[in-house]
C-alpha cells in the first residue's frame, strides 16, 4: 500500500471525480487499485482559490503492480494499515476463583473515558460493571429538554454534565485532539465511533465532529455492544463511599438513586471516570484519603456571532465558499497582564446551552448538531486561572478543592445576575460596564431562559479585562469579531476539571485499586483524549487483574 500526500483539489461540487482523476494522473498505471481517503483539510489562504488538500492510501492487489515511476515523488511513500489490538485477555483461571466478582473491574462514569474502557474490557472477557449516576441518553435528553424549556426544574443527576455519554453528549462532538499516540488508539476510537453510527468522514476530516444529534445514537449503540460482550451498565447509581476490604480488594458503596437503596460492591480494580463536575465525589475522595491536587483551568464567557459573518471572513464570498460547511475559528491572545485568553469549544452553526448541573448556578456551554446549520456561531472566550488565584480569592483553606469553590462562587454570581436565567449582554455594553436593553444584528440562539444582565459582575475584574482585550485583538484575524452587537452569555466555568486525582506511570492512584481516568481526573481535555485515556487505563487494569489472579 502507498500513501499519496498533498493532492490539491479546488473546492467544487463533484470533488470525487476530480480526486479520482488526480490519483490516476499521479499513478499512470493500468493495474487495478483501490483508494481510501486518510485526511482532508482546507487551504483557505487564497480566498479566490479555495483548495481541499487530500491524503489517500492506495492499495494494489500485488506489490509488483506499484508503478516504479512514482519512487522519486516526495509526496508518495509506502505505508501499512496497522490496527490497534487490546494487549490482554482475561485469564481463564480467573473464572475458577471462588469469588469471581472481585476480579470484574468496576467503572464509575459512562462518559467517553468510562465507556471506551468498558468496551475494551468487555470485548477482552473481563465483564466490567459500569455505574453511572445519571440516566441513559434517552431519558437524559428528556430531562435536559424539559429544563431548557422551563417545564421541569433541573435534575441534579440528569443534566448536561451527568448521564450517559458525559458532558460531551451535549456539545459539538469534536474529535480533534492534540495528543499523540503511536499505538493506534486514536484511530481505534474513530473507528468505533463510525461503527456505532457516526459519519465515515470523521475518519479523514482534519477537524472531525459528530454532532449532538448523532452522538446520542452512538452512545446507545456502544451501550448495547458493551452489554453484548458481558459488561453491565447501571444508570442512576452513584458512588458515595470507598474503603479497603484488603490490600487487593476495594469496597464501594453505591446508591441506587431511583430506589433509594444502597449496595456494597467489592472489586480488585475501580476506574474513576467521574467527569469534571462531580464535586460531591471529589469531596468524598478527599475525605477517604485519595491523593488529589488543585489544578489550573480556564473560565470566561461564551460569544455569539452571525455564522454568515464568520463564513465570509474565513472563506470569502466566492461561489466556492458557498459550497463549504460552516466555518470555524481558533483564537489565542496573551493579555497585557500575562493571562492566556483563547477560544474554547467553538461551535459553528450551533446553540449556547444552559449547562448548569445544580440549583443556584448559571453555567453555559456550546452545542452543535451534525449539520451545523443554525444561524449563529458561538465559542467560549476563556482566561486561565490558577491555584494562586483561588487562594487570592479567599479559598486557600479548601486545599485541593479550592478550584471547585472558586467555580461555585462565580456560577452563583451569574445565577443571581440573571435572576435564575442565563445572563446575557452585548459586547459594546460589556466594554462600557452597562446592562444591555435590546439586541442588535445578532439574535441569541440559546437553549434555556436568558435575561439581560451585567456580566462584569459575574467574573473577577482580571478575567473581564483579559476577555475584552482578547476580543478586540481577534478582530484583526476575523473581521467583525469585536462587533458591538456580538452577544455574550455566562459563565463558561467547566472547561476542565479543577482537580487532578494523582496517579503514577501505571495509571494507579496511591489508594490501592483505584485507577483515575479521563477528564474528571485531570488527564484529558475532550472526547477523543478522554476515550484514549479510557483505553490506556483499561490496558493497565487488565494487566493488574491478570497479575493478582
C-alpha positions in Angstrom: 0.0 0.0 0.0 1.2 3.5 -0.8 0.3 6.9 0.7 -0.1 9.9 -1.6 0.1 13.3 0.2 -0.6 16.8 -0.9 -3.3 16.1 -3.5 -4.7 19.6 -4.1 -8.3 19.8 -5.5 -10.1 23.1 -6.0 -13.3 23.2 -3.9 -16.1 22.1 -6.3 -19.4 20.2 -6.4 -18.0 16.9 -7.7 -14.7 16.5 -5.9 -14.9 12.7 -6.0 -14.4 12.6 -9.8 -11.6 15.3 -9.6 -9.8 13.3 -6.9 -10.0 10.0 -8.8 -8.6 11.8 -11.9 -5.8 13.3 -9.9 -4.9 9.9 -8.4 -4.9 8.3 -11.8 -2.8 11.1 -13.3 -0.3 10.6 -10.4 0.0 6.8 -10.7 -0.2 6.5 -14.5 -1.0 2.8 -14.3 -3.3 0.2 -15.9 -3.2 -2.1 -12.9 -6.3 -2.2 -10.7 -6.2 -0.5 -7.3 -8.5 0.9 -4.6 -8.0 4.0 -2.6 -9.2 5.4 0.8 -9.1 9.0 2.0 -6.9 9.3 5.0 -7.0 13.1 5.5 -8.9 16.0 4.1 -8.2 19.6 5.1 -9.0 23.1 3.7 -6.5 25.7 2.4 -8.3 29.0 2.5 -5.3 31.3 2.4 -6.2 32.4 -1.1 -9.9 33.3 -0.9 -10.1 33.3 -4.7 -8.8 29.8 -5.0 -10.0 27.6 -2.1 -8.4 24.2 -2.1 -9.0 20.9 -0.4 -5.8 19.0 0.5 -6.2 15.2 0.4 -4.0 12.4 1.7 -5.0 9.0 0.3 -3.9 5.4 0.7 -3.8 3.4 -2.5 -3.7 -0.4 -2.4 -2.7 -2.7 -5.2 -3.5 -6.4 -5.4 0.1 -7.2 -5.8 3.1 -5.2 -4.6 4.8 -5.6 -8.0 1.9 -3.6 -9.6 3.0 -0.5 -7.8 4.3 1.9 -10.5 8.1 2.3 -10.4 7.8 5.8 -11.9 6.5 7.2 -8.6 9.5 6.2 -6.5 11.1 9.7 -6.7 7.9 11.6 -5.9 8.4 13.2 -2.5 4.7 13.1 -1.8 4.4 9.3 -2.1 5.6 6.7 0.4 5.0 3.1 1.4 2.6 2.6 4.3 1.0 -0.2 6.3 -2.5 -0.4 7.7 -1.8 -1.1 11.4 -4.8 -1.6 13.6 -4.9 -1.3 17.4 -5.2 -4.5 19.4 -6.0 -4.7 23.1 -3.0 -6.4 24.6 -4.6 -8.5 27.3 -7.2 -11.2 27.5 -8.9 -12.3 30.8 -7.1 -15.3 32.2 -9.1 -18.5 32.2 -8.2 -19.2 35.8 -10.0 -16.1 36.9 -13.2 -17.9 36.4 -12.0 -20.7 38.7 -11.7 -18.5 41.7 -14.4 -18.8 44.4 -15.1 -15.1 44.4 -15.1 -14.3 40.7 -16.9 -11.0 41.2 -14.0 -9.2 42.7 -12.0 -9.7 39.5 -14.6 -7.9 37.5 -13.4 -4.3 37.2 -15.9 -1.6 38.2 -16.1 1.7 36.2 -17.6 4.8 37.7 -18.9 7.0 35.0 -20.4 6.4 31.5 -18.7 9.2 29.6 -16.1 8.7 26.8 -13.4 7.6 29.2 -15.6 5.1 31.1 -17.4 3.7 28.0 -14.2 3.1 26.0 -12.6 1.5 29.0 -15.7 -0.7 29.4 -15.8 -1.6 25.7 -12.2 -2.8 25.6 -12.5 -4.7 28.9 -15.8 -6.3 27.9 -14.5 -7.5 24.5 -11.5 -9.0 26.2 -13.6 -11.0 28.6 -13.3 -9.1 31.9 -17.0 -8.5 32.4 -16.8 -4.8 33.5 -19.6 -3.2 35.6 -20.4 0.4 34.9 -22.2 2.6 37.4 -23.4 6.0 36.1 -25.1 8.5 38.4 -27.1 9.9 35.5 -29.7 8.3 33.3 -29.5 6.6 29.9 -29.2 9.1 27.0 -32.9 8.8 26.0 -34.2 9.7 29.5 -31.4 12.2 30.0 -32.4 14.0 26.8 -36.0 14.4 28.0 -34.8 15.8 31.3 -32.5 18.3 29.7 -35.0 19.4 27.1 -37.6 19.8 29.9 -35.2 22.0 31.9 -34.3 24.2 28.8 -38.0 24.7 28.0 -38.8 25.7 31.6 -41.2 22.8 32.0 -39.2 21.0 34.8 -36.6 22.0 37.4 -33.0 21.0 36.9 -32.4 17.3 37.7 -29.3 17.1 39.8 -28.1 13.8 38.4 -29.5 14.0 34.8 -28.4 17.2 33.0 -25.8 18.5 30.6 -23.0 17.2 32.9 -24.3 13.9 34.2 -25.7 11.0 32.3 -24.8 8.5 29.5 -22.1 10.0 27.2 -20.9 12.5 29.7 -20.7 16.3 29.1 -19.6 15.8 25.5 -23.1 14.4 24.6 -24.5 18.0 24.7 -21.7 19.7 22.8 -20.4 19.9 19.2 -19.0 16.4 19.5 -15.5 17.5 18.3 -12.9 14.7 17.9 -9.8 16.7 17.0 -7.1 16.4 19.7 -3.6 17.5 20.3 -2.5 14.2 21.9 -0.1 11.8 20.2 -0.4 8.1 20.3 1.8 5.8 18.2 -0.2 2.6 19.1 -3.3 3.4 17.1 -5.6 4.1 19.9 -6.9 7.4 18.4 -7.8 5.6 15.1 -9.4 2.8 17.2 -11.6 5.4 18.9 -12.6 7.0 15.5 -13.2 3.5 14.0 -15.6 2.6 16.9 -17.5 5.9 16.6 -18.1 5.1 12.9 -19.1 1.5 13.7 -21.7 2.9 16.1 -23.2 5.3 13.7 -21.0 8.4 13.2 -20.4 9.6 9.7 -17.4 8.0 7.9 -16.0 11.4 7.2 -14.8 11.7 10.8 -12.1 9.2 9.8 -10.4 11.6 7.5 -11.5 15.2 8.1 -8.9 17.5 9.6 -11.4 18.7 12.2 -13.9 15.9 12.7 -17.1 16.3 14.7 -20.0 14.0 15.3 -22.8 16.4 16.4 -25.1 16.1 19.4 -28.0 14.6 17.4 -25.8 11.8 16.1 -23.7 11.3 19.3 -26.9 10.3 21.3 -27.4 7.4 18.9 -23.8 6.4 19.0 -23.8 6.2 22.8 -26.8 3.9 22.7 -25.2 1.6 20.3 -22.0 1.5 22.3 -24.0 0.6 25.4 -25.6 -2.3 23.6 -22.2 -3.7 22.5 -20.7 -3.5 25.9 -23.6 -5.5 27.3 -23.5 -8.0 24.4 -19.9 -8.9 25.5 -20.8 -9.4 29.1 -20.5 -6.0 30.5 -23.1 -4.5 32.9 -24.3 -0.9 32.9 -26.4 0.5 35.7 -27.8 4.0 35.4 -28.9 6.2 38.4 -26.3 4.6 40.6 -23.9 6.9 42.4 -20.6 6.1 44.1 -20.9 7.5 47.7 -18.0 5.9 49.6 -14.9 3.8 49.2 -12.8 1.7 51.6 -10.4 -1.2 51.6 -11.5 -4.8 52.4 -7.9 -5.9 51.9 -4.8 -4.9 50.1 -6.2 -6.2 46.8 -9.9 -5.6 47.3 -11.9 -2.3 47.3 -15.3 -1.9 48.9 -17.5 0.6 47.0 -20.7 2.0 48.4 -23.2 2.6 45.6 -26.5 4.4 46.0 -29.4 3.4 43.7 -30.9 6.8 43.2 -34.2 5.6 41.9 -35.0 3.1 44.6 -33.2 4.9 47.4 -31.2 1.8 48.3 -27.6 1.3 49.0 -25.5 -1.6 47.8 -21.8 -2.6 48.6 -19.7 -3.8 45.7 -16.3 -5.4 46.1 -13.7 -5.3 43.3 -10.0 -5.5 42.8 -9.9 -2.6 40.4 -12.1 0.5 40.1 -11.7 3.0 37.2 -12.7 6.5 38.3 -14.1 8.2 35.1 -16.3 10.6 37.0 -16.3 13.7 34.8 -15.3 17.3 35.6 -18.4 18.3 37.6 -18.6 15.5 40.2 -18.0 17.9 43.0 -19.5 15.7 45.7 -17.4 12.8 44.6 -14.3 14.9 44.7 -15.1 15.8 48.3 -15.8 12.1 49.2 -12.5 11.0 47.7 -10.6 13.8 49.6 -12.2 12.6 52.9 -11.3 9.0 52.1 -7.6 9.9 51.7 -7.2 9.7 48.0 -4.3 11.9 46.9 -5.5 14.9 44.8 -4.3 18.3 43.8 -5.8 21.5 42.7 -5.1 22.3 39.1 -5.4 25.3 36.8 -8.3 25.6 34.3 -9.9 28.4 32.4 -13.1 30.5 32.9 -14.9 33.1 30.9 -17.9 33.8 28.7 -19.5 32.5 25.5 -19.8 34.8 22.5 -22.2 34.5 19.6 -21.8 36.0 16.1 -23.6 35.6 12.8 -22.3 32.4 11.1 -22.6 34.2 7.8 -20.1 36.8 9.1 -17.7 34.1 10.2 -18.0 32.3 6.9 -17.3 35.4 4.9 -14.2 36.2 6.9 -12.8 32.7 6.8 -13.7 31.7 3.3 -14.5 34.9 1.4 -17.7 35.3 -0.7 -16.9 33.4 -3.9 -19.0 30.6 -5.4 -16.6 28.1 -4.0 -17.2 29.5 -0.5 -20.9 28.7 -0.8 -20.1 25.0 -1.2 -18.3 24.8 2.1 -19.7 23.9 5.5 -20.0 26.3 8.4 -16.6 27.9 9.1 -14.8 27.6 12.5 -12.0 29.5 14.1 -9.4 29.2 16.8 -8.1 32.3 18.6 -5.3 32.9 21.1 -4.0 36.0 22.8 -1.7 37.0 25.7 -3.1 39.8 27.7 -1.1 42.8 28.9 -1.0 41.3 32.3 0.2 37.9 31.0 -3.1 36.0 31.0 -3.8 33.4 28.3 -7.0 34.2 26.5 -8.3 31.8 24.0 -11.4 30.5 22.2 -12.7 27.1 23.5 -15.2 24.6 22.2 -16.1 26.7 19.1 -19.5 25.6 17.7 -20.2 26.5 14.1 -23.9 26.8 13.3 -24.8 25.9 16.9 -26.5 26.8 20.1 -25.5 28.2 23.5 -27.0 25.9 26.2 -27.7 26.1 29.9 -25.2 23.6 31.2 -25.9 24.0 34.9 -25.7 20.9 37.0 -27.5 22.1 40.1 -29.6 24.8 41.7 -28.3 28.3 42.2 -25.7 28.2 39.4 -25.5 29.6 35.8 -23.2 27.7 33.5 -23.1 27.8 29.7 -21.7 25.6 27.0 -21.8 25.3 23.3 -23.7 22.7 21.2 -24.0 21.9 17.5 -25.9 19.2 15.6 -24.2 17.3 12.9 -25.4 19.7 10.2 -24.1 22.8 11.9 -26.9 24.7 10.2 -28.1 27.2 12.8 -27.7 31.0 12.2 -25.1 31.7 14.8 -21.6 30.6 15.5 -20.5 30.5 19.2 -17.4 29.9 21.2 -16.2 30.3 24.7 -13.6 33.1 25.3 -11.8 31.9 28.4 -8.9 33.1 30.6 -6.5 30.8 32.5 -6.9 30.7 36.3 -4.5 29.1 38.7 -4.4 27.8 42.3 -2.8 31.1 43.2 -6.0 32.8 42.0 -8.1 30.5 44.1 -6.1 31.4 47.2 -6.2 35.1 46.5 -10.0 34.9 46.3 -10.2 33.5 49.8 -10.3 29.8 49.1 -6.9 28.7 50.3 -8.4 26.8 53.3 -10.2 24.5 50.9 -7.0 22.9 49.8 -7.3 20.7 46.7 -11.0 21.7 46.4 -10.2 25.4 46.2 -10.9 25.5 42.4 -14.3 23.9 43.0 -15.2 26.7 45.4 -13.9 29.3 43.0 -16.2 27.9 40.3 -19.2 27.8 42.7 -18.7 31.5 43.7 -18.8 32.9 40.2 -21.5 30.5 38.9 -23.7 31.7 41.7 -23.0 35.3 40.9 -24.0 34.7 37.3 -27.2 33.0 38.6 -28.1 36.0 40.7 -27.3 38.4 37.9 -29.7 36.6 35.5 -32.3 36.0 38.2 -32.0 32.3 37.7 -31.7 32.6 33.9 -28.6 32.8 31.7 -27.2 36.4 31.9 -26.6 37.9 28.5 -25.0 41.2 27.3 -23.9 42.8 24.1 -20.2 43.2 23.7 -20.5 47.0 23.4 -22.3 47.2 26.7 -19.9 44.7 28.3 -17.0 47.0 27.5 -19.0 50.0 28.8 -20.0 48.2 32.0 -23.7 48.7 31.5 -26.7 46.4 31.1 -28.0 46.0 27.6 -31.5 46.9 26.7 -32.0 45.3 23.2 -30.3 43.1 20.8 -28.7 44.3 17.6 -28.0 42.4 14.4 -27.2 39.1 16.3 -30.1 37.4 18.0 -29.1 34.9 20.6 -29.6 31.2 19.9 -29.8 29.9 23.4 -31.4 26.7 24.8 -32.8 27.8 28.2 -34.1 31.0 29.5 -31.9 34.2 29.4 -32.0 37.8 30.6 -30.0 40.9 30.2 -27.5 41.5 32.9 -24.1 43.0 33.6 -21.6 40.1 33.0 -18.8 42.3 34.6 -20.4 41.3 37.9 -20.1 37.6 37.2 -16.3 37.3 36.9 -13.2 38.7 38.5 -12.0 42.0 37.0 -8.8 40.5 35.7 -10.9 38.0 33.6 -13.2 40.7 32.3 -10.3 42.9 31.3 -8.5 40.0 29.6 -11.6 38.9 27.7 -12.1 42.5 26.3 -8.5 42.7 25.2 -8.7 39.3 23.6 -11.9 40.0 21.6 -10.6 43.4 20.4 -7.4 41.6 19.2 -9.2 38.8 17.5 -10.9 41.4 15.2 -7.5 41.6 13.4 -7.8 38.0 12.4 -11.5 37.7 11.9 -13.1 40.9 10.8 -16.3 41.7 12.8 -15.3 39.6 15.8 -15.4 42.7 18.1 -18.7 43.9 16.8 -20.7 45.7 19.5 -23.7 43.5 18.6 -22.0 40.2 19.4 -23.9 38.5 22.2 -22.1 37.4 25.4 -23.5 34.9 27.9 -22.2 33.4 31.1 -20.5 31.9 32.6 -18.2 29.3 31.0 -16.6 27.6 34.0 -16.4 23.9 33.2 -13.6 24.0 30.6 -11.8 21.2 32.5 -11.6 19.6 35.9 -10.5 21.9 38.8 -8.7 18.9 40.4 -6.3 16.2 39.4 -6.6 12.7 41.1 -3.0 11.8 41.2 -1.8 8.6 39.5 1.6 7.0 38.7 3.0 5.7 35.5 1.0 2.5 35.8 -2.2 4.7 35.9 -2.8 3.8 39.6 -3.7 6.1 42.5 -1.7 5.6 45.7 -5.1 4.4 47.1 -4.7 0.8 46.1 -7.1 -0.5 43.4 -8.2 3.0 42.1 -7.4 4.0 38.6 -8.2 7.7 37.9 -9.2 8.2 34.3 -10.3 10.8 31.8 -11.2 14.5 32.0 -12.6 14.5 35.5 -9.5 13.0 36.9 -7.4 15.7 35.2 -5.9 13.6 32.4 -7.9 14.5 29.3 -9.4 17.5 27.6 -12.1 16.5 25.1 -14.0 13.4 23.8 -11.1 11.8 21.9 -8.4 12.3 24.6 -10.8 11.1 27.2 -11.6 8.0 25.2 -7.9 7.3 24.5 -7.2 7.7 28.2 -10.0 5.2 28.9 -8.3 2.6 26.7 -4.9 3.2 28.3 -6.4 2.7 31.8 -8.3 -0.4 30.6 -5.0 -1.8 29.5 -3.5 -1.1 32.9 -6.4 -2.6 34.7 -6.4 -5.8 32.6 -2.7 -6.2 33.3 -3.2 -5.6 37.0 -6.1 -8.1 37.3 -4.1 -10.8 35.4 -1.2 -10.2 37.8 -3.2 -10.7 41.0 -5.4 -13.6 39.9 
